[in-house]
Amino acid sequence: MSIWVRAYLHQPSGTQVAELLSQGIAQRLPLLTFLFSPEAEEEPEDVLERLRVQPDGDKDWEIYYRDDPDWFLPVERFTGEAAQEEIEEALEELEDYSHLETEPVREFLAGVVETIGFELKLSDAEGMGTPVAIAAATKLVETFGGIVSADGYGWMLPSGNEVDVIMEA
């Protein structure tokens, strides 16, 4: 089973994504670790020492942050029809909530041109994967506009070095 964190972007992300992912994690990991309190929490400084982001082909990336140097968090870019499918799935999930509650999220989704998804396994979600992925996604949203979605947590917007949850899951 996978748990997803997604950055729904209003502008195409271009070629600077790997650098932005690293910057976002470094910028927000300490506060997001505190905010999301993972079960298997580590010192953010230890995670940042191990952190490396590398491309996987021409549109995907791998985030290495764990003690195991072979374990990575896959990051996938969705554009065109694939991005549209991601948006449609998100809108379907919002049908379970009142229209008034979901209106701000729907407004952000209306302008999305690209989605970048972070696929967490359960061990990532129980550890530092959630704050790592949310930190990275938030940097992308801060840079290109849009909104962050995190399974189990809700919809978020950048707020300084933190996030504002505008709709809980």
N, C-alpha and C positions, 0 to 999 in steps of 0.2 A: 504494500500500500504506500502510495506517495502522498505527501502533504505539499501543497504548492504555495509559494509566495509569488505574486505577479506584480510587475510594474506595467501599468496601462499608460502608454505614452502619447502625448499630443503631437510630438514631432519625431521624425525618424532619428534614431540614435547614432547613426553614422559609424565611424571607425574608432572612436575614442572610448568605447565601452569598457574594455579591460582596465584602463587607467581609472575611469570613474568608479568602477566596482571597488577597486582597491582603496581609492580615496574615501568613498562612502563608508566602507567598513571601518577604516581607521578613524574617521570623524565621529561616527555614531556608536560604535560597538560598546564602549564603556557604559553609556547611559541606557542603551537598549538592553544590555545584559541585566542591568538593574530592573528595568521596566518589565521584561519578560521572564525573569528569574527561571532559567532552565533548571531542570532536575539535576543534570550533570554539569553544573556551572563550572567554568574555569575562569582564571584570571584573564581579562581581556588582553592584557599585555602579552601573555603567553600565546594566545591565539594569533595576535598580530605579528609576533615574531615568526610564526610558521606560515603566515599568509602568503599565498602566491596565486595569481590569476593568470591563466594562460588560455589562448584560443584553442578551440576544438573545431577545426574546419574554418570556414570563412564567415559563419554567422552564429556560432555557439562558443561557450567558454566553460572552463572548469575552475572552480574555486577550491583550492587546497587550504585547509585550515586546521585539520585534525592532527593528532599525534601520529596516526598512520599516514605515512607520506604517499601512499597509493590511493587513499580515499579522497574523493572529491565530491563537491556539490555541482551537479550539472546545471548549466544555465543555457536556456534556449530562446532564440529570437523568433517571434512569429510576425510575419508581415503579410500584406495582401489578404488573400482568402483565409489563410490560417489565422491571422489576427482577427478577422471578422468573426470567425468561428469562436475564438476565445471570448470576444465581446458578447456574442449571442449566448454562450454558456453562462457568462456572468449575469446577463439580464434574466435568464431563466431562473437562476438561483435567487435573484431578488424578488421573484414572484411570490415567495413564501413570506414576504414582509409587506407592511402597508406601503402604499404609494407615497404617502407623506414622508415616511421614514427613509425611503430609498431615493427620493428625488435628488438630493445632492450627489449621490453616487451616479445616478443615471445621467445627470448633467455632465459629470466628468467623463463618463464612458462615451457620450455622444461625440466627443472630439478625438477619440483615440485612433491613431494610425498604425501603431505598433505595440506589441506586447512582448515583454521579456519575462520568462518564467524560470523560477528557481525550484528545482525538484528535490525535496527533502525526504529522506527515508526516516523511519521512526527514530532511529538512533540519532539522526541529525536533529530532529525536532526535540528530543529529550535532552540534547546537549546544546552546544553553541550554534547549531545550524539556524535556528529561528532568528536570533538577533543578528547573525551574520547576513542572512538573506534579506531581512527587513532593512538593515542598514544599507546594503548595496542597492536594493530596489528604491529606497527612499532617495538616494543620491541621483538615480536616473530620473525619478519624477521631479526632483528639485531642478534638474538641469533641463529636461525636455517637456516639463508640464505633465499633468495627469494625476493618477491616483494609484495607491498601493493596496493590494488585496492580500491578506494572509489567512489561509484556511484555519478556522478555529479562533481567530482573533477579530477579523473584520476588515473594514476599509479605513485607510489612513492617508494622512497628508503630512508632508514635512513641516516641522516646527522647530526651527533652530537645529540643535543636535539631537532632537527627539522626534517623535511623531504625535500627531493628534488623531485619535481614533474617532472618526466621524460617524461610524456605524458599526456596532459590534455584531459579530457573527452569532 
